[in-house]
Amino acid sequence: MSYPPAVQEAQHRVTPLRLWPGICAVAFIAHSTIAFAADVSAQVRVGAQARTFSVHVPDRAPPAGGYPLILAFHGGGMQGEGMRRLTHLDDVADARDVVVIYPDGVGRHWNDGRSTIKNPQDDVRFITAIIDRAQHDYHVNPHQVYATGISNGALFAERLGCDLSERIGGIAAVAGTMPVDIAARCRPSHPVAVLQIDGNADPIMPFEGGAVADFGGAGEGGQVLSVAATVASWAQRNGCARAEPAQLLAPVAALDRTRVSRTDYAGCAAGAPVTAYTVLGGGHTWPGGPQYARPRIVGWASMQLDASSTIVDFFLAQTPRAR
């Protein structure tokens, strides 16, 4: 999807976008190996096109086997730098010794598998090239690679769980579910840990499934599964036995009108847990992030859950894949 002009303006104000100086090319236009405590820009060549991304490397030296890697995908109308500022993932990554990479979409969008996507570029190939580069230059453990995203980036994370499970060990989708166009063909070759975080009052990405808001043709449109259907489909793929009763979490922000419930699935295959957080009263936002646009446009941002910490902890709880 693409946000309307008012939302994009708010995102630029709250999460300003800028180009980072000093391009380090991948494919290999130029080459350098990063030490530690670095925020750098880089690019890989996908066919004839140079694709860009930014990298955050923690202060401390990598653990044995290398850093875990989280790929963080922005929403429609954003770029990677906006995702960095929206999520504060760098702070969490520093505390947990994780590398975070923020790729940039073509035309500020991802090809998440919807037939309505206006720029159907090969983003799966792009991410494969980034992972290859990260292993070589950023001391990344190839057995601990994960993907998260919001909105269009969340739908793309869902697609990567389907199409790149041999490289991606887990996904965390925020304010976005499985595109209908890829649901039937989604057959991961490897187990994928799945975390969903969605607001049940999202005015853009329908919690109950259906048509994604396209803002009069300015967005990508298309159809998505409901949150329940998305989670159930992953639970089925992962061999889960049943959903445990939902748990209403204790509030942590006194003046916040939202609440959060958590549902875990039992009996899932090794390395393939499924967990869903529902933000009751929450909107098309990143929990723990800023209220980047007016609630009447995007709904409410919840402070009852820190999505970034929750996502990183979920990924790090998974056993690295066998070598």
N, C-alpha and C positions, 0 to 999 in steps of 0.2 A: 504494500500500500504506500501511498504518498500522502503526507500530511498537507492540509490546506495552507495557504499562504500565512494566515494568522498564527498557526502552530509552528510553521517553519521559522517565522520571525522570532517567536518566543524561544525556540530551541537555539537559535543563533545567539540570542541574548543571554540565555542561561548557560548554554554549552557552546561557546564561540568556536567556530571552525577556523583552522588556519593551516597553511602548508608548512611542514617542517623543513628547515634548511638542510642541505647536505644529503642528497639522495645516494643511498647505497644500493646498487642494482643487484638483482639476483642473476639473471639468466643470460648470460650473466654479464650484465652491462659493466658492473664494477664489482669489487669483492672486498669485504673486510670481515674479520671475526670480532665479535663483540666481547669485551671482558665482562665487567659487572657494573651495576648501578648505572644503567644506560637507558635513555629514551631516544630512539633513533627512528628515522624514516628509511624505508627500503622499497624496492620494487622487484617484481618478477615479470618475465615476458611470457605471456600466454598467447601462442600464435604470433600474430603481428602486433599485438597490443601490450604495452607496458602497464602493469597493474600495480597499484601502490598499497602500502600498509605501514603502520607504525608499531613499534615494539617497545615494551617495557620489561627490562631485566632487573631482577632484585639486587639489593646491595650485596648480599652474601654470596659466597662461592656456591656453585651448584652441589647438590647432594650426590652421593654415589649413584650413578646411572643417569644423572641429568635432572634438570628442572621439569616438573609437570608443565604442560602448556595448555592455556585456555585461549581459544579463539572467540573474540567478542564481536558480534555482528550488529551494526547499527540498524535503526529503523528506516523506513522510506523517507527520503528528503534529507537525511543526515549524511555524515561521513564518519570515519573512524574516530576522529578527534572529538566529535560530539558525543560518541558513545563513551569514550574515556571520561569525559567530564560529567556525563549523566550518572554513571555507575559508581564512581570512586573505586573501581576495581584495582587500580594501581596500589592503593593503600592496603587493601586486603592481600594482594599478591605479595607485597613486601613482607607482611607479617607471616605469610605462609610459604615463602620461597617458591613462588610460581611465576613463570613468564606469561605475560598477556600480550596477544597480538590483536590489533584493531585494523582489519582490512577495510578497504574503501570499495563500495559498490560502483558499478557503471551507471552514470546518471543518477547517483545517490540511491540506487536500488539493487536488490539481489534477485537473481533468477531462482525463485523458491519452488518452481515446478508448476505454478499456476499457468494455465493456457492463456491467461489474459496479460501476462507480463510483457511489457512493451519492448524491453531489451533482453531477449533470451540468450544472453552470453553464457559461455561455459564457466560458470562460477565453481562448479565442483572441481574442474581441472585447476582453476586458480588456487583453491584451497589446498589441493594436493601439492602444488608447487610451493606454497608457503610452508607446509609441514616439512617438505624435503629441505628447504632452506633453513628452517628453524633447527632441525637436527644437526645440520652442518655448522651453522654459525652461532647459535644461541644456546648451546649446551642443553638441548631439550631431550627428555626421555621419550623415545618413540612409543613407549607402551603406556604413557600417561598423557594422552591428547584428548581434549574435550572442547565442546562448542556450546556457546550460549548466545542469546540475542533477544532483541525486543521487536515486536511487531513483524514487519517484513523480515527482519533478522531472525526472529523466532521461527517463522515459517521455514526460513532457509536452514536453521539448525535442525528442524524436523527432517528436512530433505537429506541433510548430511547423515543423519542417523539411518536413513534408508539406503543411501547411495554410496556412502563412504565409511561403512562400519568397520572395514578392515584397518582403517587409520584412526577413527574417532571412537573412543571408548565410552563416551557419555555425552548427553545433551541436556541443556536446561533452557526451556522456552518460556519467555516472559511476555504476556499479553499477545499470544499468538499460538495457534494450534496447527494441526495437520491439514495441508491443502487437500481438498477433495480430489484434485487431479492426480495426486501421487499416492493416495491412501491405498488403492486396490493393488498397486504394483510394488508396495513397500515390503521388501523381503530382505532384511539385513543378513549379510553373510556371517556376521559375528554378533555376539550379545552386546546390547547397548543399554547402559544405565540411563534412566529417563526421569527428569524432574520438570514438572509443569508449575508455573506460577501465573495465575490469571485472576483478574477482577471480575466479579459477577455483575458489575454495573459498567462494563466497558462499552462506550458508545460507538466504537470504531471496529473492533474485532469481536464478533458476536459470541458471547459465552455459550449460547445454546446452538451455535453453528449457523451456517447460512451465508448470506452475502456480506462480504467485507465492504465497508464504506469506501466509495471511490471518489467522493467529493466532486460530483458532476463531471466525471471523466478525467479529472486531474490525477487520480490515484490509479492503482493497479487492478482493483476490484477482485473478482473471482469469488470462489466459494471455499469455506473451510468446515471441517468437522467441529462439532461441539467439543468443549473441554472434556466432558464425560466420555464421549466416543473416542477422542484422541487417546486419553489415558487408558481406556479399556482396550483399544487396539494394541497399544504397546504392551500392556499386561498379557494379552493373548500371545503376542510374538515372543515375549520373554518367559512364557510358560508359568506365569503366576497362578496361584491357586484361587485366591479370592482377595477382595478388598477388606481391609480392617475397618472397623467403625471410625468415622471421622472424629478428630479431636479438635475442640475449640481451644485455641491457644490463649493463654492469659494475656490481657492487654499490657503493653509496655509504654504506651504514649497516652497520657491522661486526656489530652484534648483532641485526640484523633477519633473521628466518627466511624472508622473502619474496624473490622475484626478479621482474624485470620483463622481458618481451619486447615487441618492437615489430614490427608488420607494416604496411608501406606498400603501396598499390596504385599501379601504373604506368599511364601513358597515360590518366589521367582528363581529363575536360573542363576547360577553363580555369575557374579559380575553384571547382573541385569536387573537391579531393583527398580521399582516404579513408585514415585512419590508425587503427590499433587498438593499444592497449597492453593486454597481459594481465598482471595481477599474479598470479604463480604463488604459491599459498598465501594470497592475499589474500581478504578478506571483503567484507562489505557496508559499506564504509567509504570515506572520501575520502583517497586516498594523500597523505601529508604532513600530514594532519590528525590530531586526537587519537584515541586508542582510547576512544571515547565510551561504550562498553558492553563488558561482558565478552566475551571471544572466543568463549565457548561459545554466545553469543546472536547476535553479528553477525560473527564471524570476526575475522581479524587486520587491523589498520591498518598498511599498509606505509609505511616511511620511505625506501624505495628510489626513490621518485618524488615530486616535488612537483607534484601535479595542478594546482594553481592556476597556477603559473608555466608549466607545460606547455600548459595550455589558453589562457592569454592570449597566449603566444608563437605558438601555432598560429593563433589568430584574426588576430593582427597580421601574420602572414606572408602573409595573403591580400590580393590586390590589391583595393582598393575598387571596388565595382561602378561601371560607367559611369553618368554622370549623365544 
